[in-house]
Protein backbone atom coordinates (compact mmCIF):
# COMPACT_ATOMS: atom_id res chain seq x y z
CA UNK A 1 0.00 0.00 0.00
CA UNK A 2 2.81 2.40 0.86
CA UNK A 3 4.51 1.97 -2.50
CA UNK A 4 1.20 2.59 -4.28
CA UNK A 5 0.67 5.82 -2.35
CA UNK A 6 4.21 6.87 -3.22
CA UNK A 7 3.60 6.12 -6.88
CA UNK A 8 0.34 8.10 -6.93
CA UNK A 9 2.02 10.99 -5.15
CA UNK A 10 4.81 11.00 -7.76
CA UNK A 11 2.18 11.17 -10.50
CA UNK A 12 0.43 14.08 -8.81
CA UNK A 13 3.71 15.88 -8.20
CA UNK A 14 4.75 15.56 -11.85
CA UNK A 15 1.36 16.76 -13.14
CA UNK A 16 1.03 20.42 -14.08
CA UNK A 17 -2.55 20.75 -12.84
CA UNK A 18 -2.44 19.50 -9.24
CA UNK A 19 -0.84 22.46 -7.43
CA UNK A 20 -2.71 25.10 -9.50
CA UNK A 21 -5.93 23.17 -8.91
CA UNK A 22 -5.40 23.08 -5.14
CA UNK A 23 -4.57 26.79 -5.12
CA UNK A 24 -7.69 27.58 -7.17
CA UNK A 25 -9.85 25.77 -4.62
CA UNK A 26 -8.02 27.66 -1.88
CA UNK A 27 -8.83 30.95 -3.63
CA UNK A 28 -12.54 30.07 -3.70
CA UNK A 29 -12.55 29.27 0.02
CA UNK A 30 -10.54 32.44 0.79
CA UNK A 31 -13.05 34.60 -1.09
CA UNK A 32 -15.96 33.15 0.88
CA UNK A 33 -14.07 33.71 4.14
CA UNK A 34 -13.11 37.33 3.47
CA UNK A 35 -16.57 38.24 2.15
CA UNK A 36 -18.12 36.73 5.28
CA UNK A 37 -15.76 38.81 7.43
CA UNK A 38 -16.70 41.93 5.46
CA UNK A 39 -20.34 41.22 6.22
CA UNK A 40 -19.63 40.57 9.90
CA UNK A 41 -17.61 43.71 10.68
CA UNK A 42 -19.00 47.18 10.25
CA UNK A 43 -17.65 49.16 7.31
CA UNK A 44 -16.58 52.04 9.56
CA UNK A 45 -14.43 49.70 11.63
CA UNK A 46 -12.68 48.29 8.57
CA UNK A 47 -12.14 51.72 7.00
CA UNK A 48 -10.63 53.02 10.22
CA UNK A 49 -7.77 50.53 9.94
CA UNK A 50 -4.83 52.14 8.22
CA UNK A 51 -3.88 49.20 6.03
CA UNK A 52 -7.37 48.43 4.66
CA UNK A 53 -8.38 49.72 1.24
CA UNK A 54 -11.14 52.34 1.69
CA UNK A 55 -12.38 53.44 -1.72
CA UNK A 56 -15.89 53.50 -3.15
CA UNK A 57 -17.83 50.85 -5.08
CA UNK A 58 -16.63 52.02 -8.51
CA UNK A 59 -13.05 52.03 -7.30
CA UNK A 60 -13.49 48.50 -5.93
CA UNK A 61 -14.89 47.29 -9.25
CA UNK A 62 -12.14 48.96 -11.22
CA UNK A 63 -9.40 47.54 -9.01
CA UNK A 64 -10.77 44.00 -9.04
CA UNK A 65 -11.40 44.10 -12.82
CA UNK A 66 -7.87 45.36 -13.47
CA UNK A 67 -6.25 42.72 -11.27
CA UNK A 68 -8.39 39.91 -12.70
CA UNK A 69 -7.73 40.93 -16.30
CA UNK A 70 -3.99 41.32 -15.79
CA UNK A 71 -3.73 37.99 -13.96
CA UNK A 72 -5.37 35.95 -16.69
CA UNK A 73 -3.13 37.67 -19.24
CA UNK A 74 0.02 36.99 -17.22
CA UNK A 75 -1.11 33.38 -16.67
CA UNK A 76 -1.36 32.95 -20.44
CA UNK A 77 2.09 34.43 -20.95
CA UNK A 78 3.49 32.21 -18.21
CA UNK A 79 1.99 29.13 -19.83
CA UNK A 80 3.46 30.14 -23.21
CA UNK A 81 6.93 30.60 -21.71
CA UNK A 82 6.63 27.22 -20.04
CA UNK A 83 5.74 25.56 -23.35
CA UNK A 84 8.76 27.17 -25.01
CA UNK A 85 10.98 25.92 -22.18
CA UNK A 86 9.55 22.39 -22.50
CA UNK A 87 10.16 22.43 -26.26
CA UNK A 88 13.75 23.57 -25.69
CA UNK A 89 14.31 20.94 -23.02
CA UNK A 90 12.91 18.20 -25.25
CA UNK A 91 15.24 19.07 -28.12
CA UNK A 92 18.34 19.64 -25.98
CA UNK A 93 18.04 17.07 -23.20
CA UNK A 94 15.50 14.53 -24.44
CA UNK A 95 11.77 14.10 -24.03
CA UNK A 96 12.19 11.85 -20.99
CA UNK A 97 13.30 14.89 -18.98
CA UNK A 98 10.00 16.72 -19.59
CA UNK A 99 8.63 14.97 -16.52
CA UNK A 100 11.31 16.67 -14.43
CA UNK A 101 10.37 20.10 -15.80
CA UNK A 102 6.65 19.51 -15.24
CA UNK A 103 7.24 18.43 -11.63
CA UNK A 104 9.05 21.70 -10.86
CA UNK A 105 7.15 23.00 -7.82
CA UNK A 106 8.21 26.60 -8.42
CA UNK A 107 6.58 26.78 -11.85
CA UNK A 108 3.40 25.12 -10.55
CA UNK A 109 3.12 27.57 -7.63
CA UNK A 110 3.62 30.60 -9.91
CA UNK A 111 0.92 29.49 -12.35
CA UNK A 112 -1.36 28.53 -9.45
CA UNK A 113 -0.95 31.96 -7.85
CA UNK A 114 -1.95 33.76 -11.03
CA UNK A 115 -5.01 31.57 -11.53
CA UNK A 116 -5.96 31.76 -7.85
CA UNK A 117 -5.74 35.57 -7.87
CA UNK A 118 -7.92 35.72 -11.01
CA UNK A 119 -10.59 33.46 -9.49
CA UNK A 120 -10.51 35.32 -6.17
CA UNK A 121 -11.01 38.72 -7.80
CA UNK A 122 -13.91 37.45 -9.93
CA UNK A 123 -15.73 36.00 -6.93
CA UNK A 124 -15.23 39.14 -4.88
CA UNK A 125 -16.27 41.36 -7.80
CA UNK A 126 -19.74 39.82 -7.93
CA UNK A 127 -20.46 40.99 -4.36
CA UNK A 128 -19.76 44.70 -4.93
CA UNK A 129 -23.05 46.60 -4.93
CA UNK A 130 -23.88 50.30 -5.11
CA UNK A 131 -27.07 52.27 -4.62
CA UNK A 132 -29.16 53.66 -1.83
CA UNK A 133 -29.75 51.12 0.92
CA UNK A 134 -28.10 48.23 -0.91
CA UNK A 135 -24.49 49.35 -1.07
CA UNK A 136 -21.90 46.74 -0.12
CA UNK A 137 -18.18 47.26 -0.48
CA UNK A 138 -15.99 44.33 0.66
CA UNK A 139 -13.11 46.43 1.97
CA UNK A 140 -11.20 43.52 3.46
CA UNK A 141 -11.70 41.34 0.39
CA UNK A 142 -10.49 44.07 -1.96
CA UNK A 143 -7.43 44.58 0.25
CA UNK A 144 -6.63 40.86 0.09
CA UNK A 145 -7.01 41.01 -3.70
CA UNK A 146 -4.53 43.89 -3.82
CA UNK A 147 -2.06 41.90 -1.70
CA UNK A 148 -2.45 38.89 -4.00
CA UNK A 149 -1.70 41.14 -6.98
CA UNK A 150 1.53 42.34 -5.34
CA UNK A 151 2.52 38.75 -4.50
CA UNK A 152 1.82 37.75 -8.11
CA UNK A 153 4.09 40.54 -9.34
CA UNK A 154 6.93 39.27 -7.14
CA UNK A 155 6.36 35.70 -8.36
CA UNK A 156 6.42 36.89 -11.98
CA UNK A 157 9.93 38.25 -11.44
CA UNK A 158 10.89 34.99 -9.73
CA UNK A 159 9.41 32.97 -12.60
CA UNK A 160 11.48 34.77 -15.25
CA UNK A 161 14.65 34.22 -13.21
CA UNK A 162 13.75 30.59 -12.48
CA UNK A 163 13.01 29.72 -16.10
CA UNK A 164 16.31 31.24 -17.22
CA UNK A 165 18.04 29.13 -14.59
CA UNK A 166 16.26 25.84 -15.27
CA UNK A 167 17.17 25.87 -18.97
CA UNK A 168 20.90 25.86 -18.17
CA UNK A 169 22.48 22.46 -18.70
CA UNK A 170 24.38 22.27 -15.36
CA UNK A 171 21.18 23.01 -13.45
CA UNK A 172 19.19 20.37 -15.38
CA UNK A 173 21.88 17.74 -14.87
CA UNK A 174 22.16 18.61 -11.17
CA UNK A 175 18.39 18.31 -10.65
CA UNK A 176 18.26 14.90 -12.36
CA UNK A 177 21.21 13.70 -10.29
CA UNK A 178 19.61 15.04 -7.09
CA UNK A 179 16.44 13.02 -7.76
CA UNK A 180 18.57 9.96 -8.50
CA UNK A 181 20.54 10.25 -5.25
CA UNK A 182 17.32 10.71 -3.28
CA UNK A 183 15.99 7.51 -4.86
CA UNK A 184 19.18 5.66 -3.88
CA UNK A 185 18.85 6.90 -0.30
CA UNK A 186 15.23 5.74 -0.19
CA UNK A 187 15.65 2.30 -1.79
CA UNK A 188 18.90 1.12 -0.21
CA UNK A 189 19.26 -0.90 1.86
CA UNK A 190 16.23 -3.06 1.05
CA UNK A 191 13.65 -3.33 3.82
CA UNK A 192 11.85 -6.34 2.35
CA UNK A 193 12.40 -9.40 4.50
CA UNK A 194 15.97 -10.15 5.55
CA UNK A 195 19.08 -11.80 4.20
CA UNK A 196 20.27 -15.23 5.27
CA UNK A 197 22.40 -15.22 8.44
CA UNK A 198 26.06 -14.85 7.55
CA UNK A 199 27.17 -17.43 10.11
CA UNK A 200 25.13 -20.35 8.82
CA UNK A 201 26.92 -23.18 7.06
CA UNK A 202 24.84 -23.90 3.95
CA UNK A 203 24.71 -21.48 0.99
CA UNK A 204 21.50 -19.75 -0.02
CA UNK A 205 21.15 -21.84 -3.17
CA UNK A 206 20.45 -24.92 -1.04
CA UNK A 207 17.28 -23.27 0.29
CA UNK A 208 15.72 -23.52 -3.18
CA UNK A 209 13.85 -26.86 -3.51
CA UNK A 210 15.28 -29.29 -6.06
CA UNK A 211 11.91 -29.68 -7.78
CA UNK A 212 11.26 -25.94 -7.90
CA UNK A 213 11.26 -25.59 -11.68
CA UNK A 214 9.10 -28.68 -12.23
CA UNK A 215 6.51 -28.01 -9.53
CA UNK A 216 6.26 -24.21 -9.71
CA UNK A 217 3.22 -22.56 -11.29
CA UNK A 218 3.55 -19.53 -13.53
CA UNK A 219 1.74 -16.22 -13.06
CA UNK A 220 1.51 -14.40 -16.38
CA UNK A 221 1.15 -10.71 -17.09
CA UNK A 222 -2.17 -9.57 -18.55
CA UNK A 223 -1.14 -6.21 -20.05
CA UNK A 224 1.77 -4.42 -21.71
CA UNK A 225 3.88 -1.79 -20.00
CA UNK A 226 6.88 -0.92 -17.88
CA UNK A 227 7.12 -2.14 -14.32
CA UNK A 228 7.06 1.12 -12.38
CA UNK A 229 7.01 -0.40 -8.91
CA UNK A 230 6.57 -3.69 -7.08
CA UNK A 231 4.75 -3.91 -3.76
CA UNK A 232 7.31 -6.25 -2.23
CA UNK A 233 5.74 -6.06 1.22
CA UNK A 234 2.51 -7.53 -0.18
CA UNK A 235 4.47 -10.28 -1.92
CA UNK A 236 6.34 -11.14 1.28
CA UNK A 237 3.12 -11.17 3.31
CA UNK A 238 1.32 -13.34 0.77
CA UNK A 239 4.23 -15.77 0.51
CA UNK A 240 4.52 -16.06 4.30
CA UNK A 241 0.80 -16.56 4.92
CA UNK A 242 0.54 -19.25 2.23
CA UNK A 243 3.97 -20.83 2.85
CA UNK A 244 5.21 -20.11 -0.69
CA UNK A 245 8.48 -19.36 -2.44
CA UNK A 246 8.13 -16.71 -5.14
CA UNK A 247 10.61 -16.13 -7.94
CA UNK A 248 10.32 -12.68 -9.54
CA UNK A 249 11.56 -12.79 -13.12
CA UNK A 250 11.62 -9.03 -13.69
CA UNK A 251 12.43 -5.88 -11.72
CA UNK A 252 11.22 -2.26 -11.96
CA UNK A 253 12.22 -0.72 -15.29
CA UNK A 254 11.68 -3.87 -17.37
CA UNK A 255 9.04 -3.88 -20.10
CA UNK A 256 6.44 -6.63 -19.96
CA UNK A 257 4.48 -8.04 -22.88
CA UNK A 258 1.01 -9.44 -22.38
CA UNK A 259 1.38 -13.14 -21.62
CA UNK A 260 4.94 -13.07 -20.27
CA UNK A 261 5.69 -15.04 -17.13
CA UNK A 262 5.80 -12.62 -14.20
CA UNK A 263 6.27 -14.86 -11.14
CA UNK A 264 6.93 -18.52 -10.49
CA UNK A 265 5.07 -19.85 -7.42
CA UNK A 266 6.19 -22.92 -5.43
CA UNK A 267 4.61 -25.26 -4.46
CA UNK A 268 2.19 -25.36 -7.34
CA UNK A 269 -0.39 -27.32 -5.30
CA UNK A 270 -1.22 -24.17 -3.29
CA UNK A 271 -1.69 -22.04 -6.38
CA UNK A 272 -5.18 -20.77 -7.30
CA UNK A 273 -6.81 -17.91 -9.18
CA UNK A 274 -7.34 -15.80 -6.05
CA UNK A 275 -3.67 -16.08 -5.18
CA UNK A 276 -2.67 -15.21 -8.74
CA UNK A 277 -4.81 -12.06 -8.57
CA UNK A 278 -3.07 -10.92 -5.37
CA UNK A 279 0.37 -11.50 -6.83
CA UNK A 280 -0.38 -9.69 -10.09
CA UNK A 281 -1.87 -6.81 -8.12
CA UNK A 282 1.51 -6.23 -6.46
CA UNK A 283 2.98 -5.11 -9.81
CA UNK A 284 2.34 -1.51 -10.91
CA UNK A 285 2.67 -1.10 -14.67
CA UNK A 286 2.61 2.07 -16.74
CA UNK A 287 3.47 3.55 -20.11
CA UNK A 288 6.75 5.05 -18.98
CA UNK A 289 9.51 4.41 -16.49
CA UNK A 290 9.70 6.34 -13.23
CA UNK A 291 12.16 6.79 -10.38
CA UNK A 292 9.83 5.22 -7.83
CA UNK A 293 11.93 2.03 -7.66
CA UNK A 294 13.99 2.25 -10.83
CA UNK A 295 17.52 3.48 -10.11
CA UNK A 296 18.71 2.62 -13.61
CA UNK A 297 16.16 5.04 -15.06
CA UNK A 298 17.86 7.95 -13.31
CA UNK A 299 21.24 6.73 -14.55
CA UNK A 300 19.92 6.50 -18.11
CA UNK A 301 18.52 10.04 -17.93
CA UNK A 302 22.00 11.39 -17.22
CA UNK A 303 23.46 9.16 -19.93
CA UNK A 304 20.91 10.46 -22.44
CA UNK A 305 21.82 14.08 -21.69
CA UNK A 306 25.51 13.21 -22.12
CA UNK A 307 24.88 11.42 -25.42
CA UNK A 308 22.86 14.31 -26.81
CA UNK A 309 25.53 16.79 -25.78
CA UNK A 310 28.13 14.73 -27.66
CA UNK A 311 26.08 14.65 -30.88
CA UNK A 312 27.27 16.68 -33.87
CA UNK A 313 24.24 18.95 -33.73
CA UNK A 314 24.91 20.10 -30.15
CA UNK A 315 28.60 19.27 -29.47
CA UNK A 316 28.66 20.41 -25.82
CA UNK A 317 31.59 18.57 -24.29
CA UNK A 318 31.36 20.32 -20.93
CA UNK A 319 27.75 19.19 -20.51
CA UNK A 320 28.87 15.59 -21.05
CA UNK A 321 31.67 16.09 -18.53
CA UNK A 322 29.12 17.43 -16.02
CA UNK A 323 27.00 14.32 -16.54
CA UNK A 324 30.02 12.09 -15.93
CA UNK A 325 30.76 13.96 -12.69
CA UNK A 326 27.23 13.39 -11.37
CA UNK A 327 27.24 9.79 -12.54
CA UNK A 328 30.40 9.28 -10.53
CA UNK A 329 28.69 10.78 -7.46
CA UNK A 330 25.66 8.49 -7.86
CA UNK A 331 27.81 5.38 -8.35
CA UNK A 332 29.89 6.30 -5.31
CA UNK A 333 26.70 6.54 -3.27
CA UNK A 334 25.60 3.13 -4.53
CA UNK A 335 28.96 1.55 -3.75
CA UNK A 336 28.63 2.64 -0.11
CA UNK A 337 25.05 1.40 0.23
CA UNK A 338 25.56 -2.22 -0.70
CA UNK A 339 23.15 -4.26 -2.80
CA UNK A 340 20.65 -6.63 -1.15
CA UNK A 341 20.82 -10.37 -1.63
CA UNK A 342 18.55 -11.79 -4.36
CA UNK A 343 17.15 -14.21 -1.76
CA UNK A 344 14.86 -12.68 0.87
CA UNK A 345 13.73 -14.48 4.05
CA UNK A 346 10.83 -14.02 6.45
CA UNK A 347 11.15 -13.43 10.20
CA UNK A 348 11.43 -17.20 10.79
CA UNK A 349 14.38 -17.57 8.43
CA UNK A 350 12.39 -19.23 5.62
CA UNK A 351 13.14 -18.38 2.02
CA UNK A 352 10.19 -16.47 0.52
CA UNK A 353 11.29 -14.33 -2.45
CA UNK A 354 13.94 -14.88 -5.10
CA UNK A 355 14.89 -12.04 -7.45
CA UNK A 356 15.94 -13.80 -10.65
CA UNK A 357 17.43 -10.63 -12.20
CA UNK A 358 18.64 -8.50 -9.29
CA UNK A 359 20.19 -5.08 -9.69
CA UNK A 360 23.98 -5.19 -9.30
CA UNK A 361 26.60 -2.47 -9.03
CA UNK A 362 28.59 -3.83 -11.96
CA UNK A 363 25.41 -3.78 -14.07
CA UNK A 364 24.73 -0.16 -13.11
CA UNK A 365 28.34 0.72 -13.96
CA UNK A 366 27.86 -0.76 -17.43
CA UNK A 367 24.66 1.27 -17.85
CA UNK A 368 26.43 4.46 -16.79
CA UNK A 369 29.61 4.16 -18.85
CA UNK A 370 28.97 2.02 -21.94
CA UNK A 371 26.94 4.42 -24.08
CA UNK A 372 28.92 7.50 -23.08
CA UNK A 373 32.16 5.73 -23.94
CA UNK A 374 30.72 4.66 -27.29
CA UNK A 375 29.52 8.18 -28.11
CA UNK A 376 32.80 9.81 -27.02
CA UNK A 377 35.23 7.64 -28.97
CA UNK A 378 37.14 10.69 -30.26
CA UNK A 379 36.62 13.01 -27.28
CA UNK A 380 39.71 13.13 -25.09
CA UNK A 381 38.15 15.35 -22.41
CA UNK A 382 35.33 12.89 -21.79
CA UNK A 383 37.72 9.92 -21.83
CA UNK A 384 39.92 11.53 -19.19
CA UNK A 385 36.97 12.45 -16.98
CA UNK A 386 35.55 8.92 -17.24
CA UNK A 387 38.89 7.46 -16.18
CA UNK A 388 39.14 9.92 -13.28
CA UNK A 389 35.75 8.81 -11.95
CA UNK A 390 36.62 5.15 -12.48
CA UNK A 391 39.79 5.70 -10.45
CA UNK A 392 37.78 7.20 -7.58
CA UNK A 393 35.30 4.32 -7.64
CA UNK A 394 38.16 1.80 -7.85
CA UNK A 395 39.48 3.06 -4.51
CA UNK A 396 36.06 2.82 -2.87
CA UNK A 397 35.45 -0.88 -3.38
CA UNK A 398 37.16 -4.19 -2.79
CA UNK A 399 34.47 -6.31 -4.46
CA UNK A 400 36.28 -8.39 -7.12
CA UNK A 401 33.39 -8.25 -9.58
CA UNK A 402 33.07 -4.46 -9.30
CA UNK A 403 36.84 -4.02 -9.60
CA UNK A 404 36.85 -6.22 -12.71
CA UNK A 405 34.03 -4.14 -14.25
CA UNK A 406 35.86 -0.86 -13.57
CA UNK A 407 39.15 -2.15 -14.98
CA UNK A 408 37.34 -3.50 -18.04
CA UNK A 409 35.88 -0.06 -18.75
CA UNK A 410 39.28 1.58 -18.27
CA UNK A 411 40.83 -0.76 -20.84
CA UNK A 412 37.99 -0.17 -23.34
CA UNK A 413 38.34 3.60 -22.98
CA UNK A 414 42.07 3.39 -23.62
CA UNK A 415 41.48 1.16 -26.64
CA UNK A 416 38.90 3.58 -28.09
CA UNK A 417 41.28 6.48 -27.59
CA UNK A 418 44.13 4.67 -29.28
CA UNK A 419 41.87 3.73 -32.20
CA UNK A 420 40.26 7.13 -32.80
CA UNK A 421 42.79 9.72 -31.61
CA UNK A 422 45.41 10.68 -34.23
CA UNK A 423 47.46 12.74 -31.76
CA UNK A 424 50.03 10.75 -29.79
CA UNK A 425 49.99 13.30 -26.97
CA UNK A 426 46.25 12.81 -26.45
CA UNK A 427 46.72 9.05 -26.45
CA UNK A 428 49.47 9.41 -23.85
CA UNK A 429 47.22 11.40 -21.49
CA UNK A 430 44.48 8.79 -21.71
CA UNK A 431 47.00 5.96 -21.25
CA UNK A 432 48.37 7.58 -18.09
CA UNK A 433 44.89 7.88 -16.58
CA UNK A 434 44.15 4.28 -17.50
CA UNK A 435 47.36 3.07 -15.86
CA UNK A 436 46.42 4.94 -12.68
CA UNK A 437 43.18 2.96 -12.57
CA UNK A 438 44.81 -0.40 -13.20
CA UNK A 439 47.52 0.18 -10.61
CA UNK A 440 45.30 1.82 -7.97
CA UNK A 441 45.05 0.36 -4.49
CA UNK A 442 41.67 -1.34 -4.14
CA UNK A 443 41.42 -0.80 -0.40
CA UNK A 444 38.35 1.12 0.68
CA UNK A 445 38.95 4.61 2.05
CA UNK A 446 38.03 4.89 5.67
Secondary structure, DSSP 8 states (H G I E B T S, - for coil): -HHHHHHHHHHHHT-SSHHHHHHHHHHHHHHHHHHHHHHHS-HHHHHHSTTS----HHHHHHHHHHHHHHHHHHHHHHHHHHHHHHHHHHHHH-GGGHHHHHT-HHHHHHHHHHHHHHHHHHHHHTT-B-STTT-B--HHHHHHHHHHHHHHHHHHHHHHHHHHHHTSHHHHHHHHHHHHHHHHHHHSS--SSB---TT-SS-GGGGS-TTHHHH-EEEE--S-EEEEEE-HHHHHHHHHHTT-EEEE---TT-EE-TT-EEEEEESGGG--HHHHHHHHHTEEEESS--SSS-HHHHHHHHHHHHHHHTSTTT--HHHHHHHHHHHHHHHHHHHHH----SEEE-TTS-EEEEETT---HHHHHHHHHHHHHHHTTT-HHHHHHHHHHHHHHHHH---HHHHHHHHHHHHHHHHHHHHH---HHHHHHHHHHHHHHHTS------
